[in-house]
Amino acid sequence: MLKLGVCRPEYFFASPPDRPWLYVYYRLSRSRVSFRLLHYSGREAESTTFFERLMRHIRLSNGVCRTTFERRFRNLDTVVNGILSQHFSARDYLLIEDWAASACLTSCQWAESLLDIFPQMRFVASDLVLSVLEIENRDSKEVFIAEEDGTPLQYVRPPFVIRLTPPEPWPLLINRFWYSWAKFRWQNVRRIWTRAEALLYQDENGIQQKDCEGYRIRKLSVVHPRALALARSDGRFAIRRHSVFDRANAPCHVIRTMNILNRAYFNEQQIAQAARSIVASLIPGGIWILGRTVSDDPPVHNVSIFQRRRSGELELIEQIGEGSEVASIALSATEPTILAS
């Protein structure tokens, strides 16, 4: 009949609690975790575990999962770094980009290992979504969480966390009532949306926020605290917003796309479109690492590694595991005749 929601960090249980009433609450709320809890994951030293648990519940409108945890690519990075060492010198000024990097933790850890090998490189971790916006009504205290393009994700009115994208299912009648109410209330918020991004500023704590027409708007980062800390401390590592369907801002020596270009997320035409953008972003001789994680414990990755020829065509130079499930799409999409057209 209903689902509640986790609105406070002390009720974000890592495992089922023993006390009976808390256990009932846990069962009713565990699938509805407020994105507002991102407020409590801003300090790297205190929040890594909390952030990683929270990421399991962060679902965006495109349906792409944002699961992240320590050393997820630990065995893959070692193999890939060895391959890159065969193609590039420690003296080279490399531009290496990790596309669709989600929370950027795996990017951060890969970059840390690469900096010892290629000290003069620049590394860019990117994703289409690096933050979400929290919009709080200062009078009613009701809260909306939305993507930066204005797609609403949640309506938070304790004890409820109501799912807006995707919508609450009809069998949850009470949730469905609040969903309809939230959609009605969202029309008021939507009026200020076109100006929301421009209105944001950083306060003394580094939080981007602004008051506007009775609402308080805050930007909540979905980037891992460790990655943010590395970007602050080392100018060779940067984080930026970017789509896998767009070309890079500058020619790249290496591009990695892990756990994004697969048939669970995109059709063949979309994967081919992304492949063409990636090849167009690589220098001749540049390397593309394409793959998917099929098991986390133990870690198993199916990866295909390509090199761009001067013609723009791709050459498969290495395969890890069974190789990428979409390797054939990548190869056919980047044949010289296709690229010329």
C-alpha positions as CSV (number, residue, x, y, z in Angstrom):
1,M,0.0,0.0,0.0
2,L,2.8,2.5,0.8
3,K,6.5,3.1,1.0
4,L,8.0,5.7,3.3
5,G,11.5,7.1,2.8
6,V,14.9,7.7,4.4
7,C,15.2,11.4,5.0
8,R,17.8,11.6,7.8
9,P,21.3,10.0,7.9
10,E,20.8,8.3,11.2
11,Y,18.0,6.2,9.6
12,F,20.1,5.2,6.6
13,F,20.9,1.8,7.9
14,A,23.7,-0.3,6.5
15,S,21.9,-3.5,7.6
16,P,18.5,-4.3,9.1
17,P,18.2,-2.9,12.7
18,D,17.4,-5.2,15.6
19,R,14.7,-3.0,17.3
20,P,11.2,-4.1,16.0
21,W,9.9,-0.6,15.1
22,L,13.1,0.4,13.4
23,Y,13.1,-2.9,11.5
24,V,9.5,-2.1,10.2
25,Y,10.6,1.4,9.2
26,Y,13.6,-0.1,7.4
27,R,11.4,-2.4,5.4
28,L,9.1,0.4,4.4
29,S,11.7,2.9,3.5
30,R,14.9,1.2,2.3
31,S,13.9,1.5,-1.4
32,R,13.2,5.3,-1.1
33,V,16.3,7.1,0.0
34,S,16.4,10.9,-0.3
35,F,19.1,12.4,-2.5
36,R,19.3,15.1,0.2
37,L,21.6,12.8,2.1
38,L,24.3,13.9,-0.4
39,H,24.6,16.9,2.0
40,Y,26.3,14.5,4.4
41,S,28.9,13.2,2.0
42,G,30.9,16.3,1.4
43,R,34.0,15.7,3.5
44,E,36.3,13.1,2.0
45,A,37.8,11.8,5.2
46,E,34.5,11.1,6.9
47,S,32.2,10.2,4.1
48,T,33.6,7.7,1.7
49,T,31.7,4.7,2.9
50,F,28.5,6.7,3.4
51,F,28.8,8.1,-0.2
52,E,29.4,4.7,-1.7
53,R,26.3,3.2,0.1
54,L,24.2,6.1,-1.0
55,M,25.3,5.8,-4.7
56,R,23.5,2.4,-4.8
57,H,20.2,4.3,-4.4
58,I,21.0,7.1,-6.9
59,R,19.0,6.4,-10.0
60,L,18.8,9.1,-12.7
61,S,16.3,9.6,-15.4
62,N,18.4,7.8,-18.0
63,G,18.4,4.6,-15.9
64,V,22.2,4.4,-15.8
65,C,23.4,2.9,-12.5
66,R,26.0,4.8,-10.5
67,T,27.3,1.9,-8.3
68,T,30.8,2.7,-7.1
69,F,33.3,1.2,-4.6
70,E,37.0,1.0,-3.8
71,R,39.3,-0.6,-6.3
72,R,36.6,-1.8,-8.7
73,F,39.0,-1.9,-11.6
74,R,42.1,-2.9,-9.7
75,N,43.0,-5.8,-11.9
76,L,41.9,-4.1,-15.1
77,D,44.0,-0.9,-14.5
78,T,47.2,-3.0,-14.1
79,V,46.7,-4.7,-17.5
80,V,45.7,-1.5,-19.3
81,N,48.6,0.5,-17.9
82,G,51.0,-2.1,-19.2
83,I,49.5,-1.8,-22.7
84,L,49.7,2.0,-22.6
85,S,53.3,1.8,-21.5
86,Q,54.1,-0.1,-24.7
87,H,52.6,2.7,-26.9
88,F,53.6,5.9,-25.1
89,S,56.6,7.2,-23.3
90,A,56.9,8.7,-19.8
91,R,58.1,11.9,-21.5
92,D,54.9,12.3,-23.6
93,Y,52.3,15.0,-22.8
94,L,49.3,12.8,-22.9
95,L,45.6,13.7,-22.7
96,I,43.7,10.8,-21.2
97,E,39.9,10.9,-20.7
98,D,37.6,8.6,-18.9
99,W,34.1,9.1,-20.3
100,A,30.8,8.3,-18.5
101,A,32.8,8.1,-15.3
102,S,29.8,8.1,-13.0
103,A,31.0,9.1,-9.6
104,C,34.6,9.4,-10.9
105,L,36.1,7.1,-8.1
106,T,37.4,4.6,-10.7
107,S,38.8,7.5,-12.7
108,C,40.5,9.0,-9.7
109,Q,42.2,5.7,-8.8
110,W,43.2,5.0,-12.4
111,A,44.7,8.5,-12.7
112,E,46.6,8.0,-9.5
113,S,48.2,4.9,-10.9
114,L,48.9,6.5,-14.3
115,L,50.6,9.6,-12.8
116,D,53.5,7.5,-11.7
117,I,54.0,6.2,-15.2
118,F,53.1,9.4,-17.2
119,P,53.9,12.3,-14.9
120,Q,53.3,14.9,-17.6
121,M,49.8,13.7,-18.6
122,R,46.5,15.5,-18.2
123,F,43.6,13.4,-17.1
124,V,39.9,14.3,-17.5
125,A,37.1,12.4,-15.9
126,S,33.7,13.2,-17.3
127,D,30.0,12.4,-17.0
128,L,26.8,13.9,-18.3
129,V,25.5,14.2,-14.7
130,L,27.9,15.5,-12.0
131,S,25.3,17.1,-9.7
132,V,21.6,17.3,-9.0
133,L,19.7,20.3,-7.7
134,E,17.7,20.5,-4.5
135,I,14.8,23.0,-4.5
136,E,13.3,23.6,-1.0
137,N,10.1,25.6,-0.4
138,R,11.1,27.9,2.5
139,D,7.5,28.0,3.9
140,S,6.2,24.5,3.4
141,K,9.7,22.8,3.6
142,E,8.7,20.4,0.8
143,V,11.7,19.5,-1.3
144,F,12.2,18.6,-5.0
145,I,15.3,16.9,-6.3
146,A,15.9,17.3,-10.0
147,E,18.5,16.9,-12.7
148,E,20.1,20.1,-14.0
149,D,18.0,19.9,-17.2
150,G,14.9,20.2,-15.1
151,T,13.9,16.5,-15.0
152,P,12.3,15.9,-11.5
153,L,13.6,12.9,-9.6
154,Q,12.1,13.0,-6.1
155,Y,9.6,14.8,-3.9
156,V,10.6,14.8,-0.3
157,R,8.0,15.4,2.4
158,P,8.9,13.4,5.5
159,P,8.2,10.7,6.2
160,F,7.8,10.2,2.5
161,V,10.3,10.2,-0.3
162,I,8.2,10.1,-3.5
163,R,9.7,8.8,-6.8
164,L,9.0,11.1,-9.7
165,T,11.2,9.5,-12.5
166,P,10.2,6.8,-12.9
167,P,6.8,7.4,-11.4
168,E,5.4,5.7,-8.3
169,P,3.6,2.5,-9.3
170,W,-0.2,2.4,-9.0
171,P,-0.4,-0.5,-6.4
172,L,1.3,1.9,-3.9
173,L,-1.9,4.0,-3.6
174,I,-0.7,6.5,-0.9
175,N,2.6,7.0,-2.8
176,R,0.6,7.5,-6.0
177,F,-1.5,10.2,-4.3
178,W,1.7,12.1,-3.3
179,Y,3.1,11.6,-6.7
180,S,0.1,13.3,-8.3
181,W,0.3,16.1,-5.7
182,A,4.1,16.5,-6.4
183,K,3.5,16.8,-10.2
184,F,1.0,19.6,-9.5
185,R,3.4,21.4,-7.2
186,W,6.2,21.0,-9.6
187,Q,4.6,23.4,-12.0
188,N,5.3,26.2,-9.6
189,V,9.0,25.2,-9.3
190,R,9.3,24.8,-13.0
191,R,8.7,28.5,-13.6
192,I,12.0,29.5,-12.0
193,W,14.0,26.6,-13.5
194,T,15.3,28.4,-16.6
195,R,17.1,30.9,-14.2
196,A,18.1,28.4,-11.5
197,E,21.5,27.5,-12.8
198,A,22.5,31.1,-13.4
199,L,21.4,32.1,-9.9
200,L,23.6,29.6,-8.1
201,Y,26.7,30.9,-6.2
202,Q,29.1,29.4,-3.8
203,D,28.7,30.3,-0.1
204,E,31.5,30.3,2.5
205,N,31.3,26.5,2.8
206,G,31.7,25.9,-0.9
207,I,28.0,25.0,-1.3
208,Q,26.4,26.4,-4.4
209,Q,23.0,27.8,-3.5
210,K,20.6,30.7,-4.0
211,D,17.2,31.9,-2.7
212,C,14.6,32.7,-5.4
213,E,10.9,33.4,-5.2
214,G,10.5,31.6,-1.9
215,Y,12.6,28.7,-2.8
216,R,16.2,27.7,-1.8
217,I,18.1,26.1,-4.5
218,R,21.3,24.0,-3.8
219,K,23.6,22.0,-6.0
220,L,24.4,18.5,-4.7
221,S,27.5,16.8,-6.1
222,V,27.2,13.2,-7.1
223,V,31.0,13.0,-7.6
224,H,33.0,10.9,-5.1
225,P,34.7,12.9,-2.4
226,R,38.1,11.3,-3.2
227,A,37.9,12.5,-6.8
228,L,36.9,16.0,-5.8
229,A,39.9,16.0,-3.4
230,L,42.3,14.9,-6.2
231,A,40.9,17.6,-8.5
232,R,41.6,20.2,-5.8
233,S,45.1,19.0,-5.0
234,D,46.5,18.1,-8.4
235,G,46.0,20.3,-11.5
236,R,46.7,17.3,-13.8
237,F,43.3,15.8,-12.8
238,A,40.1,17.5,-13.8
239,I,36.4,16.7,-13.7
240,R,33.9,18.0,-16.3
241,R,30.5,17.5,-17.8
242,H,30.4,15.7,-21.1
243,S,28.3,13.2,-23.1
244,V,29.6,10.1,-24.8
245,F,27.8,11.3,-27.9
246,D,29.9,14.5,-28.1
247,R,33.5,14.9,-29.3
248,A,36.2,15.8,-26.9
249,N,37.3,19.4,-26.5
250,A,40.8,18.5,-27.6
251,P,42.4,15.5,-29.4
252,C,43.0,12.7,-26.9
253,H,45.7,10.1,-26.7
254,V,43.5,7.7,-24.7
255,I,39.7,7.4,-24.1
256,R,38.1,4.9,-21.8
257,T,34.4,4.0,-21.8
258,M,33.6,1.4,-19.2
259,N,30.1,0.1,-18.3
260,I,28.2,2.6,-20.5
261,L,28.1,1.5,-24.2
262,N,26.1,-1.7,-24.0
263,R,22.7,-2.9,-25.2
264,A,21.2,-2.5,-21.8
265,Y,21.4,1.2,-22.1
266,F,21.5,2.0,-25.9
267,N,20.5,0.6,-29.2
268,E,23.0,-0.2,-32.0
269,Q,22.5,3.1,-33.7
270,Q,23.3,5.0,-30.6
271,I,26.3,2.9,-29.8
272,A,27.6,3.5,-33.4
273,Q,27.1,7.2,-33.0
274,A,29.1,7.3,-29.8
275,A,31.8,5.2,-31.4
276,R,32.2,7.7,-34.2
277,S,32.5,10.6,-31.7
278,I,35.2,8.7,-29.8
279,V,37.2,7.9,-32.9
280,A,36.9,11.6,-34.0
281,S,38.3,12.6,-30.6
282,L,41.4,10.4,-30.8
283,I,44.7,11.4,-32.4
284,P,46.1,8.9,-35.0
285,G,47.6,6.1,-32.9
286,G,45.2,7.0,-30.0
287,I,43.7,4.2,-27.9
288,W,40.1,3.5,-27.0
289,I,39.3,1.1,-24.1
290,L,35.8,-0.2,-24.4
291,G,34.3,-2.7,-22.0
292,R,31.9,-3.9,-19.3
293,T,32.2,-5.3,-15.8
294,V,30.4,-8.7,-15.7
295,S,31.3,-9.6,-12.1
296,D,32.4,-7.4,-9.2
297,D,33.4,-10.2,-6.8
298,P,35.7,-11.5,-8.1
299,P,36.2,-8.7,-10.5
300,V,35.7,-9.8,-14.2
301,H,35.8,-7.3,-17.1
302,N,35.2,-8.0,-20.8
303,V,37.2,-5.4,-22.6
304,S,38.3,-4.6,-26.2
305,I,41.2,-2.2,-26.7
306,F,41.4,-0.4,-30.1
307,Q,44.0,1.8,-31.8
308,R,43.0,4.5,-34.3
309,R,44.7,4.3,-37.6
310,R,45.5,7.4,-39.7
311,S,42.6,6.5,-41.9
312,G,40.3,6.8,-38.9
313,E,39.6,3.1,-38.9
314,L,39.9,1.1,-35.7
315,E,42.3,-1.8,-35.1
316,L,41.7,-4.3,-32.3
317,I,45.0,-4.5,-30.5
318,E,44.1,-6.3,-27.2
319,Q,41.2,-8.3,-25.7
320,I,40.6,-8.8,-22.0
321,G,38.2,-11.6,-21.0
322,E,35.7,-12.1,-23.7
323,G,36.1,-8.6,-25.2
324,S,33.4,-6.0,-25.4
325,E,29.9,-7.2,-26.4
326,V,29.6,-4.2,-28.8
327,A,33.1,-4.4,-30.3
328,S,31.7,-5.4,-33.7
329,I,29.4,-2.3,-33.7
330,A,32.4,-0.1,-32.9
331,L,34.5,-1.6,-35.7
332,S,31.7,-1.4,-38.3
333,A,30.7,2.1,-37.3
334,T,34.3,3.4,-37.9
335,E,35.1,1.8,-41.2
336,P,36.6,4.4,-43.6
337,T,33.5,4.4,-45.9
338,I,31.2,5.1,-42.9
339,L,33.4,7.8,-41.5
340,A,33.7,9.5,-45.0
341,S,30.0,9.7,-45.3
